[in-house]
Amino acid sequence: MIYKESALLLIPILRRLGALLTLLLLVTPGAHAVTDSFSYANIQDVQTRHIDLQLTLDFDHQQILGVTTLTLHWSKPGASLVLDSRDLTITNVEGLDLQGRWQPLAYTLAAKDPVLGQKLTINTNKLNPLKVRISHASAATASGLQWLTAAQTLGKQQPFMFSQNEAIHARSWLPLQDTPSIRASYNATVTAPKGLTVLMSADRHPVSDTVTRFEMPQAIPSYLIAIAAGNLAFAAFDARSGVWAEPEQLKQAQNEFADTPKMINTVEQRYGRYRWGRYDLLILPPSFPFGGMENPKLSFITPTVIAGDRSLVSVIAHELAHSWSGNLVTNASWQDLWLNEGFTSYVENRVVEDLYGSERAKMELAIAYGELQKELPTLPTALTALHADLKDSDPDTAFSGIPYTKGQLFLLFLEQKFGRKHFDTFVKQYFAHFAFGSIDTNSFEQYLQQHLLALYPNVVSQQQIHTWLYGTGLPEFTPVPQSDAFKVVDAARNAWLSGTPLPQLATQEWNAQQWLHFLQQMPAATSQQPLTSAQLQALDKQFNFSTTGNDEIAFSWFSLALDYNDFAVKPALGQYLQRIGRLRLVLPLYEKLAKSPERAWAAGIFSQAKSAYHPLTSSSIAPLFQ
């Protein structure tokens, strides 16, 4: 983007003034500088301070029946209360007046917007109620919930349900101010059928065999409220961490993620104490659409990272790191998602380095960089800036390699420029300063200037920072991650391509990251020397890629085969697509299939699998076959 010189000179000044105002407002009770375009909530007038939930899980009708009570702080007396909702049935609204009496309140539910849902406006009759109580029911199609039959679970004994609120799906089962710029504590009392274990992102207190009480004393944004219920068992790692899973998978999960306590200690040593009490994992059914979700006290984890050799546990390091970046210090709007994910990806890689060595950390970073390089040409230019332009978009479109890997590379750039000692000190202070707050990029930029750039002048320029935060694509001064461990892989691949038989390649000691690099750097189908069908089939015969227990390696293998229209993988690929529902591992394969001669076959696979996919996964894939 090109600016006139005079305008360019003004930008840093205006930005610094805006950032200073933001910082002042962030520490002023009841004041909120951020306007979230993805929320109807009138947070300038009123803010939620606490949420009390009375919930009943109805598996027969696949809905949550609830009473949500919001404790409010009024900045503008006499204003109405505007909340977010999506496909909720509202049956009653009441307000608690200053005399402690519940009064009925009139409300209106606006027409549905395809992205934002429905604006719920409550006429408070100028009571300025201390609390508002709303009775509601979710729809069976709620975008933030998935309901699975017993047959769709691993153990096939009990049904299962779980939530996935990020980015703006909490409003599909709760009426609230669904914006990350507002933080509130919450309590919940949940009634579920006998035989089911209910978990939430909060401290758990069983009351009876059907009722469980939860308490979250720390203030969190709405997208971090989470719930799950199913046939679950628990195994402890130590006194403050453990794993929940279906009984049939519990021991496997306990072994795979046994390094979790070490990870917690590692992050604490570098960036300050863990402030959430417990840190547990919940291994969800394969339909969970993401690698993990950082719900406080209880990270939701995909079973696709259980590889049997702890080769994919960086996902655990990532979700744990969110306990500092994201949960503790939160992006105030989704256009600043990099503040959550960039910091988290950076901390994750430091944890991997501390526990598994610098070479593995370099390999994982190099793989992420390579994936970003491939993804960049497919993204709208406006979405390649860290401070993303999400105008007229769904906030879910913000989730790409940009906030994760470009954000991580920006922080790596700062680390390399200032040195690890100085940068670690900055990051630790940053987490402490903004703890339990929601901030935007302007606030970060101001803090960076005061607490790093000003302390060590003439190391990094304001223009470089501006380019990283607001420029599109990757800056020309982006650090390029490299790994010496990939040199032996590249040599082996080149030797094979030059005629060395596969059994003669020294691959016995390769780890998962090296195998991923081996596959991902194969010649493209459009290259001058593409692979032949015989070569592809020889690869699979020698290394059993189609039947590997590592779902990441399988994904890279199937992607390569589909690039070459090698459909000998169809039997194994069909099983893969029906077995898991992790969006990142299935959507790209469906996209390739939809453009291939096997489009009809893929449509049939999707038709069989979609009932077990999460709504986010199904809605992403369905347009490919319409």
C-alpha positions in Angstrom: 0.0 0.0 0.0 1.4 3.4 -1.0 0.9 6.5 1.2 1.5 10.1 0.5 4.6 11.3 2.4 2.7 13.8 4.6 0.2 11.2 5.6 2.9 8.7 6.4 4.6 11.1 8.7 1.3 11.6 10.7 0.5 7.9 11.1 3.1 7.1 13.9 1.9 10.2 15.8 -1.8 9.4 15.5 -1.2 5.8 16.4 0.8 6.7 19.5 -2.0 9.0 20.6 -4.6 6.3 20.0 -2.5 3.7 21.8 -2.1 6.0 24.8 -5.8 6.7 25.0 -6.4 2.9 24.8 -4.1 2.3 27.7 -5.8 4.9 29.8 -9.2 3.5 29.0 -8.1 -0.1 29.8 -7.2 0.9 33.3 -10.4 3.0 33.9 -13.2 0.9 35.4 -16.2 0.6 33.1 -14.4 2.2 30.1 -13.9 0.3 26.9 -12.1 1.8 24.0 -12.5 -1.1 21.6 -15.6 -1.3 19.4 -16.1 -4.9 18.3 -17.8 -5.0 14.8 -18.6 -8.6 15.4 -20.8 -8.0 18.5 -24.1 -6.2 18.9 -23.4 -5.6 22.6 -23.4 -2.0 23.7 -20.3 -2.4 25.8 -19.8 1.4 26.0 -23.0 1.6 28.1 -22.9 -1.6 30.2 -20.4 -4.4 30.9 -20.9 -7.9 32.2 -18.9 -8.6 35.4 -20.2 -12.1 36.3 -22.3 -14.8 34.6 -24.3 -17.4 36.5 -25.5 -20.4 34.4 -28.2 -22.9 35.1 -28.0 -25.5 32.3 -29.7 -28.7 31.4 -28.3 -30.9 28.7 -31.1 -32.5 26.6 -29.5 -35.1 24.4 -32.8 -36.3 23.0 -33.5 -32.9 21.4 -29.8 -31.9 21.1 -30.2 -28.7 22.9 -29.1 -26.9 26.1 -31.9 -25.4 28.2 -30.6 -22.6 30.3 -31.1 -19.6 32.6 -28.3 -17.1 32.2 -28.0 -14.4 34.9 -25.7 -11.5 34.0 -24.3 -9.3 36.8 -23.9 -5.8 35.2 -21.9 -2.6 35.6 -23.6 0.4 34.1 -21.5 3.2 32.5 -24.6 4.8 31.0 -27.6 4.7 33.3 -30.9 4.3 31.6 -29.5 2.6 28.5 -31.0 -0.6 27.1 -29.1 -3.9 27.4 -28.0 -5.3 24.0 -26.8 -8.8 23.8 -25.6 -11.3 21.2 -27.6 -14.4 20.3 -27.8 -16.9 17.4 -30.8 -19.2 16.9 -31.7 -19.0 20.5 -35.3 -19.3 21.7 -35.8 -16.7 24.5 -38.7 -17.5 26.8 -38.4 -15.0 29.6 -36.3 -11.9 30.7 -36.2 -10.4 34.2 -34.2 -7.7 35.9 -33.2 -7.4 39.6 -33.8 -3.9 40.8 -32.1 -2.0 43.7 -34.7 -3.3 46.1 -33.8 -6.9 45.4 -37.0 -7.6 43.4 -37.1 -9.4 40.0 -39.1 -7.4 37.5 -40.2 -8.7 34.0 -38.5 -6.9 31.2 -39.6 -6.5 27.6 -37.2 -7.6 24.9 -36.9 -7.8 21.1 -35.1 -10.3 19.0 -34.0 -8.9 15.7 -33.9 -10.6 12.3 -30.9 -13.0 11.8 -27.7 -11.8 10.3 -25.8 -14.7 8.6 -22.6 -13.8 10.5 -23.6 -12.0 13.6 -26.8 -13.8 14.5 -29.6 -11.9 16.2 -29.4 -8.8 18.3 -31.3 -9.2 21.6 -32.4 -5.8 22.9 -33.7 -5.8 26.5 -35.6 -2.7 27.6 -34.5 -2.2 31.2 -37.1 0.5 31.9 -34.3 2.7 33.2 -34.1 0.4 36.2 -30.3 -0.1 35.7 -30.8 -3.6 37.1 -27.9 -5.1 39.0 -28.7 -8.4 37.3 -30.6 -9.6 34.2 -31.9 -13.1 34.1 -32.7 -14.7 30.7 -34.4 -18.1 30.1 -33.4 -19.7 26.8 -32.9 -22.8 24.7 -30.3 -23.5 22.0 -31.2 -24.9 18.6 -30.2 -28.4 17.5 -28.2 -26.7 14.8 -26.3 -24.4 17.2 -23.0 -23.5 15.6 -21.1 -23.7 18.8 -22.2 -27.2 19.9 -21.8 -30.7 18.6 -23.9 -33.7 19.7 -22.7 -37.2 19.0 -24.6 -40.4 19.4 -23.1 -43.3 21.4 -22.3 -45.0 18.1 -20.1 -42.0 17.0 -17.9 -42.3 20.1 -14.9 -44.5 20.7 -16.4 -46.6 23.4 -19.9 -46.6 21.9 -21.5 -46.6 25.4 -22.8 -43.1 25.9 -23.5 -40.0 23.8 -21.1 -37.1 23.8 -21.4 -33.3 23.4 -19.0 -30.5 23.4 -18.8 -26.8 22.7 -16.4 -24.8 20.4 -17.0 -21.0 21.0 -14.2 -19.4 19.2 -14.6 -17.0 17.5 -18.3 -15.9 18.0 -20.1 -19.1 18.6 -20.8 -18.7 22.3 -23.9 -16.8 21.3 -25.4 -19.9 19.7 -26.0 -21.4 23.2 -25.8 -18.5 25.6 -27.2 -14.9 25.4 -24.3 -12.6 26.4 -21.9 -9.9 25.3 -20.0 -12.2 22.9 -16.9 -10.1 22.4 -13.3 -10.7 23.6 -13.1 -7.1 24.8 -15.3 -8.0 27.8 -14.2 -10.3 30.6 -16.4 -11.9 33.3 -16.1 -14.6 35.9 -18.7 -17.4 35.8 -20.4 -20.1 37.8 -22.5 -22.9 36.4 -24.8 -25.6 37.6 -25.3 -28.3 35.0 -27.8 -31.2 34.9 -27.0 -34.1 32.6 -28.3 -37.7 32.2 -27.0 -40.2 34.7 -23.7 -41.9 33.6 -22.3 -38.8 31.9 -19.4 -36.8 33.2 -19.7 -33.0 32.6 -16.7 -30.8 32.3 -16.3 -27.0 31.9 -13.5 -24.5 31.7 -13.8 -24.0 35.4 -13.2 -25.7 38.8 -15.4 -28.8 39.0 -17.5 -29.8 42.0 -19.8 -32.8 41.6 -23.1 -32.5 43.5 -24.8 -35.7 42.6 -24.8 -38.3 39.8 -26.7 -35.9 37.5 -25.7 -32.4 38.8 -22.3 -30.7 38.7 -21.3 -27.3 39.9 -18.5 -25.2 38.4 -16.7 -22.0 39.4 -14.5 -19.8 37.3 -13.2 -17.1 39.7 -11.0 -15.4 37.1 -12.5 -13.1 34.5 -12.4 -14.5 31.0 -13.9 -13.5 27.6 -17.0 -15.3 26.4 -15.3 -17.5 23.8 -13.5 -19.3 26.6 -16.6 -20.6 28.3 -16.7 -24.2 27.4 -18.6 -27.4 28.2 -18.4 -31.1 27.4 -20.2 -34.2 28.5 -19.6 -37.9 27.8 -18.3 -41.2 29.1 -15.1 -39.9 30.5 -12.3 -41.1 32.9 -9.4 -39.2 34.4 -5.7 -39.9 34.9 -3.4 -37.5 36.8 0.0 -36.4 35.6 0.7 -34.7 39.0 -1.1 -32.7 41.7 -2.2 -29.9 39.3 -2.6 -31.5 35.9 -4.1 -34.6 34.3 -6.0 -35.8 31.3 -9.7 -36.7 30.7 -10.6 -39.1 27.9 -12.9 -41.9 27.0 -11.8 -44.9 29.1 -10.7 -46.8 26.0 -8.2 -44.1 25.1 -7.2 -42.9 28.6 -3.9 -44.8 29.0 -2.8 -44.0 25.5 -3.4 -40.3 26.2 -1.7 -40.4 29.6 1.4 -41.8 28.1 1.4 -39.5 25.1 1.1 -36.3 27.1 3.1 -37.2 30.2 5.4 -34.3 29.6 2.6 -31.8 30.4 3.9 -31.0 33.9 7.4 -30.3 32.5 5.8 -27.9 30.0 4.0 -26.0 32.7 7.2 -25.7 34.7 9.1 -24.5 31.6 6.7 -21.7 30.8 6.5 -20.6 34.4 10.3 -20.3 34.6 10.4 -18.1 31.5 7.2 -16.0 31.7 5.8 -16.1 35.2 3.6 -18.3 37.3 0.6 -20.2 36.0 -2.4 -18.3 37.3 -5.3 -20.7 36.6 -4.9 -23.4 39.3 -5.3 -26.7 37.5 -4.3 -27.4 33.9 -6.1 -30.5 32.5 -6.5 -31.9 29.0 -9.7 -33.3 27.5 -9.3 -35.6 24.6 -12.3 -35.2 22.4 -13.8 -37.5 19.8 -12.2 -37.3 16.3 -14.8 -34.9 15.0 -13.3 -32.0 17.0 -12.5 -29.5 14.2 -9.2 -28.1 15.6 -5.9 -29.3 16.9 -6.8 -27.9 20.3 -8.8 -25.2 22.1 -7.3 -23.3 25.0 -10.3 -23.3 27.3 -8.9 -22.2 30.7 -8.1 -25.0 33.2 -9.1 -27.5 30.5 -7.6 -27.6 27.0 -9.8 -29.4 24.5 -7.5 -31.6 22.3 -7.9 -33.6 19.1 -7.1 -37.3 19.2 -5.2 -36.8 15.9 -2.1 -35.7 17.9 -1.9 -39.1 19.7 0.9 -40.5 17.4 2.4 -43.0 19.9 5.8 -41.3 20.0 5.0 -37.8 21.4 6.0 -36.3 18.0 3.0 -34.1 17.8 2.8 -32.8 21.4 3.7 -29.3 20.3 -0.1 -28.9 20.2 -0.2 -29.4 23.9 2.6 -26.8 24.3 0.6 -24.4 22.2 -2.6 -24.8 24.1 -0.8 -24.5 27.4 1.0 -21.3 26.2 -2.4 -19.8 25.7 -2.7 -19.7 29.5 -0.4 -16.7 29.2 -1.1 -15.4 25.7 -4.8 -15.4 24.9 -6.4 -16.4 28.2 -4.3 -14.1 30.4 -3.7 -11.4 27.8 -6.5 -11.4 25.2 -7.0 -9.8 21.8 -9.7 -7.3 22.3 -11.0 -7.9 18.8 -10.6 -10.6 16.2 -8.7 -8.4 13.8 -5.9 -8.6 16.4 -5.9 -12.4 16.6 -2.2 -12.4 16.2 -1.8 -11.1 19.8 -3.3 -14.4 20.9 -1.8 -16.8 18.3 1.5 -15.2 17.4 2.7 -15.0 21.0 1.4 -18.5 21.7 3.2 -20.0 18.7 6.4 -18.2 19.8 6.1 -19.5 23.4 5.2 -23.0 22.1 8.4 -23.2 20.1 10.4 -22.1 23.1 8.9 -24.9 25.1 9.6 -27.5 22.4 13.2 -26.3 22.3 13.6 -26.5 26.1 12.2 -30.0 26.3 13.0 -31.7 23.0 16.1 -29.7 21.8 16.8 -26.8 19.5 16.9 -28.9 16.3 13.3 -30.1 16.8 12.2 -26.6 17.5 13.9 -25.4 14.3 12.4 -28.1 12.3 8.9 -27.3 13.5 9.4 -23.6 12.8 10.8 -24.3 9.4 7.8 -26.5 8.5 5.4 -23.8 9.7 7.3 -21.2 7.6 7.0 -23.4 4.5 3.3 -23.9 5.1 2.8 -20.2 5.4 4.7 -19.6 2.1 2.4 -21.9 0.3 -0.7 -20.4 2.0 0.1 -16.7 1.3 -0.8 -16.7 -2.4 -4.2 -18.1 -1.5 -5.2 -15.4 1.0 -6.8 -12.1 0.3 -4.2 -9.4 0.6 -6.1 -7.6 3.4 -5.9 -10.8 5.5 -2.1 -11.0 5.3 -1.5 -8.1 7.7 -1.1 -8.9 11.4 -3.7 -6.2 12.2 -6.2 -7.8 9.8 -8.9 -6.0 7.8 -11.9 -8.2 8.5 -14.5 -5.7 7.1 -17.6 -7.6 5.8 -16.0 -10.9 6.8 -16.8 -13.7 9.3 -14.2 -13.5 12.1 -13.5 -17.2 11.5 -11.6 -16.0 8.3 -9.0 -14.5 10.5 -7.7 -18.0 11.4 -4.9 -18.7 8.9 -1.1 -19.0 9.1 -0.9 -15.2 9.3 -1.8 -14.6 13.0 0.1 -17.8 14.0 3.2 -18.0 12.0 3.7 -14.4 10.8 3.0 -13.3 14.3 5.6 -15.8 15.6 8.1 -14.7 13.0 7.6 -11.0 14.1 8.4 -12.0 17.7 11.4 -14.1 16.5 12.6 -11.0 14.6 12.4 -9.0 17.8 14.2 -11.7 19.8 17.0 -11.9 17.3 17.4 -8.1 17.2 17.3 -7.5 21.0 18.7 -10.8 22.2 16.8 -13.5 24.1 17.7 -12.2 27.5 16.2 -8.7 26.8 13.3 -10.1 24.9 12.3 -12.7 27.5 12.3 -10.0 30.1 10.0 -7.9 27.9 7.6 -10.8 27.3 7.4 -11.7 31.0 6.7 -8.1 31.9 4.1 -7.8 29.1 2.1 -10.8 30.4 2.2 -9.4 33.9 1.3 -5.8 32.9 -1.8 -6.8 30.9 -2.8 -9.8 32.9 -6.6 -10.5 32.8 -7.0 -7.7 30.3 -8.0 -7.4 26.7 -5.8 -5.3 24.4 -5.5 -4.3 20.7 -2.5 -3.9 18.4 -2.2 -0.2 19.2 -1.9 -1.0 22.9 0.8 -3.5 22.2 2.7 -1.1 19.9 2.7 1.6 22.6 3.9 -0.9 25.2 6.6 -2.2 22.9 7.9 1.3 22.3 8.1 2.2 26.0 9.4 -1.1 27.3 11.7 -2.4 24.6 12.4 0.0 21.7 13.1 3.0 24.0 15.3 1.0 26.3 17.5 -0.1 23.4 17.4 2.7 20.8 18.5 2.3 17.2 18.1 -1.5 17.2 14.7 -1.7 15.4 13.0 1.2 13.7 9.4 2.3 14.1 9.0 1.8 10.3 10.0 -1.9 10.7 7.5 -2.3 13.5 4.8 -0.6 11.3 5.7 -2.9 8.4 5.3 -6.0 10.5 2.0 -5.0 12.1 0.2 -3.2 9.3 2.0 -4.3 6.1 0.7 -7.2 4.0 2.6 -10.3 3.2 6.0 -11.0 4.8 8.6 -8.2 5.2 11.8 -8.5 3.3 13.6 -8.7 6.6 11.7 -11.7 7.8 13.9 -14.3 9.5 13.9 -17.5 7.5 13.9 -20.6 9.7 16.3 -23.3 8.8 17.2 -26.7 10.2 20.4 -28.7 9.7 18.4 -31.8 10.4 16.6 -31.3 7.1 19.9 -31.4 5.1 20.1 -35.2 5.5 16.5 -35.4 4.4 17.1 -33.3 1.3 20.1 -35.3 0.5 18.2 -38.6 0.7 15.3 -37.3 -1.4 17.7 -36.0 -4.1 19.5 -39.3 -4.0 16.3 -41.2 -4.6 15.2 -38.9 -7.4 18.6 -39.5 -9.0 18.1 -43.3 -8.9 19.1 -44.6 -5.5 16.7 -47.3 -4.5 14.4 -46.5 -1.5 15.7 -49.3 0.7 19.2 -47.9 0.5 18.1 -44.5 2.0 19.2 -44.1 5.7 15.8 -43.2 7.1 15.7 -45.4 10.2 16.4 -42.6 12.7 14.2 -39.9 11.1 11.6 -38.3 13.3 8.1 -37.2 12.3 9.3 -33.7 11.4 11.9 -35.1 9.0 9.3 -37.3 7.3 7.0 -34.3 6.9 9.8 -32.3 5.3 10.6 -35.3 3.1 7.1 -35.4 1.7 6.3 -31.7 1.6 9.4 -30.9 -0.5 8.8 -33.5 -3.2 8.7 -32.1 -6.7 5.4 -30.5 -7.6 3.2 -32.1 -10.2 3.8 -29.0 -12.4 7.6 -29.1 -12.1 9.9 -30.0 -14.9 10.7 -33.4 -13.4 7.4 -34.5 -11.8 7.1 -37.9 -10.0 5.8 -40.9 -11.8 2.9 -43.1 -10.6 5.5 -45.9 -10.1 7.6 -43.6 -7.9 4.5 -42.7 -5.8 3.5 -46.3 -5.4 7.0 -47.3 -4.5 7.1 -44.6 -1.8 3.9 -46.0 -0.2 5.0 -49.6 -0.5 8.4 -48.9 1.2 7.2 -46.5 3.9 3.5 -47.4 4.4 2.4 -43.7 4.4 -1.2 -44.6 3.7 -1.5 -46.6 6.9 0.8 -44.6 9.2 -0.4 -43.9 12.7 0.7 -40.3 12.4 -2.2 -38.3 11.0 0.0 -35.3 10.0 2.3 -37.6 7.9 -0.8 -39.2 6.4 -2.2 -35.8 5.5 1.0 -34.8 3.7 1.1 -38.1 1.9 -2.5 -37.9 0.7 -2.0 -34.3 -0.3 1.0 -35.3 -2.5 -0.9 -38.2 -4.0 -3.9 -36.0 -4.9 -1.6 -33.4 -6.5 -0.6 -36.1 -8.9 -4.1 -37.6 -9.3 -2.8 -40.8 -8.0 -6.0 -42.4 -6.8 -4.4 -45.7 -5.7 -4.7 -44.1 -2.2 -8.6 -44.0 -2.4 -9.3 -46.9 0.0 -7.0 -45.5 2.8 -8.0 -41.9 2.0 -11.7 -42.8 2.3 -11.1 -44.3 5.7 -9.0 -41.3 6.8 -11.7 -38.8 5.8 -14.4 -40.8 7.6 -12.3 -41.4 10.7 -11.4 -37.8 11.6 -13.0 -34.4 11.4 -10.1 -32.0 12.1 -10.7 -29.2 9.7 -7.1 -28.6 8.8 -6.6 -32.2 7.9 -9.7 -32.9 5.8 -10.7 -29.6 4.1 -7.6 -29.3 1.9 -8.1 -33.0 0.8 -11.7 -32.4 -0.1 -10.7 -29.2 -2.0 -8.3 -31.2 -4.1 -10.8 -34.0 -4.7 -13.5 -31.6 -5.7 -11.3 -30.5 -8.6 -10.3 -34.0 -9.6 -11.9 -36.8 -11.7 -12.9 -38.4 -8.4 -15.2 -35.5 -7.4 -18.3 -37.8 -7.3 -16.4 -40.4 -5.1 -15.4 -37.6 -2.7 -19.0 -36.3 -2.5 -20.1 -39.8 -1.6 -17.4 -40.0 1.2 -18.6 -36.6 2.5 -22.2 -37.7 2.5 -21.3 -40.7 4.6 -19.0 -38.8 7.0 -20.7 -35.4 7.5 -23.1 -36.6 10.2 -20.1 -37.1 12.4 -18.3 -33.9 11.4 -18.6 -30.7 13.5 -20.9 -28.0 12.1 -17.9 -25.9 11.3 -16.3 -28.7 9.3 -19.5 -29.6 7.4 -20.3 -26.0 6.5 -16.8 -25.5 5.2 -16.8 -28.7 3.0 -20.5 -28.7 1.8 -20.1 -25.8 -0.7 -17.4 -27.8 -2.6 -20.0 -30.2 -3.8 -23.0 -27.9 -4.5 
